[in-house]
Amino acid sequence: MIRNRWNDNEAERLMGKAGPDEADRQLALRVYTSRLIGADRDLVLHGGGNTSCKVVRRDIFGRRIDVLHIKGSGWDLATIEAAGLPGVRLAPLRELRALEALSDEDMVNLQRAALLDSKAPNPSVETLLHAFLPHRFIDHTHASAMLALADLPDAETVVQEIFEGRVACVPFIMPGFELARVAADVYESNPDVEGLLLLKHGHFAFGDSARESYDRLIEQTAAAESWLARKTGAVPAPATGENVQWSARAAEILPMLRGHLGKCSAEHAGNPDQPMPVMDLRNGRNVQEFFARDDLALLATRGVPTPDHVIRTKNRPLYLTREILSGGRRAVEEAVNGYITRYKAYFDENNKRFGGAKKLLDPGPRLAWIEGVGIVGIGADARAAGAASDLAAQAIGVMVNAQAAGGYFPVDETRLFDMEYWSLEQAKLGKGTPPPMQGRVVMITGAAGAIGQATAQAFADLGADIFLIDRDSRALADAGKALDGFHRTLALDITAEGAAEAAMAACIRAFGGLDILISNAGAAWSGEMLTLPDETLRESFDLNFFAHRNFATAAARLLCEQGRGGQILFNVSKQAVNPGRGFGAYGIPKAATMFLLRQLALELGPKGVRVNGVNADRIRSGLLDDAFIAERARARGVSEESYMAGNLLRREVEARHVAAAFVALACSERTTAHVMTVDGGNIEAALR
Ligand SMILES: [Zn+2]
């Protein structure tokens, strides 16, 4: 149940911090309650909402002007700051109300032209609605309970029953000028209302102060929740789903599905190297209960609870029933193809109204309902997939409640098309060229070590989603914290039996599959061959050869299951070709690993899986720590610096240089069976 998070002391403190100017003090409260709203994820999931306040400021000539501070695009209410609520002159916005019609382009332009700061972000697409209402503070949200009401067939009767005239209903209209005008008309015909329910869209509450507006928003949302609970006998389901409970079927189905979606996406883009989408699986209790319903086939065609969802989940999920799943790969692929065919027909039909001016988006599903597995968000990267899952989890909660309270009837697909293909809505997804590794899932073993961390960061910098594995759970957690980029971690002894299979399953659970394995973990054992115990050599083989082999083969099976190529990269070693005295126990398994690399390249080439490696030498790391460097330098009678720079280039080689080599190999699309040396130059260790 929603609760009121207002705190007098905090509000006082923020007002005090804002200084003496009344407009700044009000804006500080606006930031405060915006954040309170943002703290309730269910209220404003993934940009589904906005807030505003009206203040009086002085212009450059000292004249008093009315200013609307409204949420700017790109800001999240949970973390918003004053800069995220750009000021717009109210008078020119209000003047627009007299117009009969206003194009979106003109609206956006006029809103920008009215900004106090020309560099501020674009004001929300719902700015005019905030401008046309008279209240000083306005809060707009998409709370699950309000959406369940908004999607009822008799929503107006129910709203009257719950709020007894304190909330009025606005018919469904696309956001923009027309909706703003109609909402203002509805308000003016009911000037005593404290909020508006936008049918099939969301909720507005308003008041004279930040506190009043926020109190009303929470109170109205809570009243909707209580009504639903009474009506349905259930507490509304949590919006974002619960923690994943693993299903073995997912390991089987997701990679196959991911591969086929990748293939379809590549065909649509006309680019054979188009990355596969990333997936986000949810199958907590509420999802499992949802799958027990007998009206799923119907609900799968009904649509999204608020039009905002459509750009991330599309109108319909790909619904894979047990029956389809029992037909294996072919049946799953046919279901995907059927989805795409239907989507294209929907596009063609609706595009006629625009004279064919719209351009088809990737026609593949962005959400799958998979019986016995869960709901699966699908996106260009893990963040997008997670957002789709969050919205899908909210959607099923709304569906369940609305169905129990009278029926789930969201906005129809024709009107939704206008939203899906609305340029202002698509702009929310961001423009420009995606980063080169977007959508690539990269697994790294030994991820907490120096080379592992540098490599993880190098791939994350290019937009990849990273799966970090290390035996040392504390070091792994630190590496995760230090990594700037989307990632998941798994603490695992990679030499344990079944470790590679467990790692692949965890990676599927996190991302739906795998693109690149960087088999990096290793450790050095030393000793002369004549006295080296078998036991030591076997231990070294376990880590420096068999773990590489097990991870590589498990990864290769997963990559083949996806059928879209992929890569395996090994951290070999200079020792594999140029033995160092006393390092036989390290070099011998590494030499075997280098041969493994070539063998796998040979066997996996026809599957499009590339296999390459890096031979690095003398990198500061767990293998070569400060004490060891000091000892080696002493043994050779040189300074530590010249020991570390003991190569042709006379420069120390760092972990980041090794990481750069992994990236270079990953990007070299026609290179396989190659070992790249990163040692600053050492003729004795040169491969060819
Ligand atoms: Zn909205």
Residues whose N, C-alpha, C, O or C-beta is under 5 A from the ligand:
A	BS01	ZN	G202
